Amino acid sequence: MDEKIFIEINRMKNSLYDRISNSMSNEKNVAKSKKIHNELEIMLSIWTDNENMKTLSDKDKTDIFNTAKLIIKKADDLL
């Protein structure tokens, strides 16, 4: 379960980047989505840090996954 959640989050993050790149939305919304993508990338690097991984429970990982999905959905809504 450990790495699979973060691999899936990374896949969703990369897919978001592709949608941002191909978006025909207005510039403000694209900029907001890019900012969300960048923040998600930062959060992903924090979550997957070896020391942090040791402290995460399965519930924490599930919560992180659900939060990441929500964040990505909100970015998609802007596009």
Secondary structure as UniProt FT lines:
FT   HELIX           2..21
FT   HELIX           27..47
FT   HELIX           50..55
FT   HELIX           58..78
//
